[in-house]
Amino acid sequence: MAIILLIETATQCCSVAIAQDGALLYKKELNEQNVHAGLITLFIDEVINNSIADYAKIDAVAVSRGPGSYTGLRIGVSTAKGLCYALDKPLIAVDTLQAMAYGFKAQYKIEDDKIRLCPMIDARRMEVYCALYDVKGILVLPTEAKIIDEYSFSNKLNEHKIYFFGDGASKCGNALSAQSNAIIVDNFINSAEDMCALAYQKFIANQFENVAYFEPFYLKEFIVLSKS
């Protein structure tokens, strides 16, 4: 039996869950901007107290590794690492976009193997962090920071219907609307629940991170713009 605490802070949604053998026991989340720092530890306490009641029963801590918000990822990873040190538990890192693809497939019950899934995270202006997966969760196009225009994914859209979802998808609707196989879903929210199966797979395979040296996958460097 494996009990895993899951932390998702890659986007504006602050989400914490706990799962046993890949099945959700309890979750707490809030989809609002700039709440991670103030709520993350409160949410962790709530999911623990309403499920296993004892931090010592946790077998591992899983965290969404990115790409995503620099600040959100930093808060989530530092919290996860602190728990791993305090509890002497292993750290599991789950790719954010892959977890989104798994969660979307489960939520919308997509089984057609001709369909492709494109999770998108807002990276400002018309740029998104994205990747392309088939319905089995296999990577078709690698993760990248991509500027979206009317020609984006045109080769793949000629062959497949593609669902675009995540907090970066809605702003791409106009650019992609001319392509009939592009389906924009603008109400999908990142959740720690989407990490359950992937984190459990990694636990079983002993795929753990070095707690001391692990860093989030930012994809792009964080740049501070000065006012002038």
N, C-alpha and C positions, 0 to 999 in steps of 0.2 A: 504494500500500500504506500502511495506517495501523496503527501499533502504539500501543495505548492502555492505560495503567495505570489500573486501576479500584479505588476504595476505598469500602467500605461499612461504616459504623460507626453507623448510625442507631438500631440496637437493640443488645441485648447481644452479638450475634454480631460479632466482629471478622473482617472478610473482605477479602482483597486478591486481585485477579486481573489477568491480562494477556491481551489479545486482539489478534488481527490481522485487520483487515477484518471485525470483528464476531464472529469465531470464537474461542472460548476456547483459549488456549495452556497456561495453568497457573493454579492458584489455591491459596490457603492460607487457612484460616479456623478459628476456634475459637468455639464457642457457649457462652461462660461470662461471667458478670458481671464487670465492672470489670477487664477485661484490655486494653482498647484502648491505654491510654497506654504500657504496658510492652511490647506485642507488635507494634504497628502497623509500626514501622520494621524490625523483624526479619522480619516477613512480607513486606514490600516487597522487602527484600534477597533473600529466598528465591525469590520469584516471578521476580525479574529474573535471578538467577543460574541458575535452572533453565529459563529460556526464551531470552531474547535476550542475556544475559550482559553487557550494557553499557547503562547508564542513558541514554547519548547516543542510543540507537536509539529511545527513546520519542518518539512524535509528539505526544502530548497526555496529560494527566492528567484522569481523570473521577472525580467524587466524588458520593456520594449526598447530596442537598441537604436532605432532610427532607420531611415532619416526622419527629420521633422524639426520642430522648433528647438533652437539651440538652448533656450532657457528651460523649456519643458523637459528635454532630454537630460540636461545637467541635473535638474532637481530629482527626476525619477531615478537616474543611475546612482547619484550620491546617496539617496535614501536606501536603495536596494543594497548597495555596498555596505552601508552602515549597519543594516540589519544582518547581513551575512557575517560581518566581523563580530557583532554582539552575540549572535546566536551560534556562531561557528557552523554555518550552513553553506552549501555550494550556491554559486550564482549561475543562472541560466539567462542567456541573451536571446531574444526572439526578434527576428526581422519584422519591422513594423508593417511594411507593405505586404509581406507574406501573410501575416496575421490578419490584415484587413481582407485579403482575398479569401482566406478560409472563413472568416466571419460573414462576409457578404454571401458566399455560396450557401452557407448554412441558413442564413436569414431569409434568403430569397429562393431557397430550394432549387438551385440550378444544377441540372444533371446533364444537359446536352453537351456532348464533348466537342461540338463545333464552336461553342461559345468561348470567348476569351474575356478575362477579367483584368481591368486596369485600375488599381487603386491609385489615387492621386492625393498628395498632400500639398497644400498651398505653400509656395515659396516666393510669394510676392509678385506683383504685376502679372504678366501672363506666363510665368514660369511655375512649374510644379515638379515635385519629386514623384516619380512614377516608375512602374515596372509592369510587365505584361505576363499573366499566368494563364494556363489552361485550367479547366475545372477540377483537375486532380491536384492542383497546387504546384505544378511543375513550371519553372521559369521559362518563358518564351523569349522575352526581351529583358535585358538586365536593368537594374536600377540606375536611373540617371536624373539629373536636373534638366528638364526639357522645357523649352519655350513652345507653347502650343499655338499653331495657326491652322488654317483650313486644309493644309496638306499633311498634318501630323497623322501618323498611323495609317496613311492612305493605302499602303501595300497590304497591311493586315486587314483593313476594313473592306478591301475588295474580296476577301476570302471568308471573313468571319464577322458575326455580330460581336461587338465589344461593349461591355458594360463599363462605364467610367463612373467612379464613385469616390467618396472621401471629400474632405473640405476644400480640395483644389478642383473638384470636377465642375461645380456649378459655374465658375467663371469661364470655363472652356466651352460652355454650351453653344454660344454663338459661333465660335470658330469651327466647331465640329458639326454643326447642325446640317450642313450641306451634304454630309455623308450619311446615307440612309441606314447603314449598319451601326452607326454610333448611337448608343443609348445612354443618356445622362441621368444618373440617379443622385439627387442633391440632398437627400435626407439621411445618408449613412453616417454614423458617428463611431469613431474609434472606441473600442471597449476592451478592457482587460479580459473580458470573457472570451474574446476571439483568440487569445493566446493559449487557452487551456490545452488543446490537443497538441500543439507544437511544443509547448514547454514539457509536457509529459513525455513526448517522444524523445526529447533531448535528455530528460532525466533517466529514462530507461537505457539510453545509449551512453550515459556518463559523459555527455558533452557539456562540460562546465567551463566557465571562464576563470581566468586568474583574477581574483578579487582586487589585488593590489594594482594591477596594470590595465584592467579593462577600461576602455573609453567608449562613449557612444559613437555611432556612425553618423557624423554630422553631414557628410557628403560635400557640403560647401563650408569654407572657413567663415567664422563669425567676424563680421566687419563692423566696427563702430564708426558711424558717420558723425563728424564734428559739425557743429553749427557755425556758419561764417557769414 
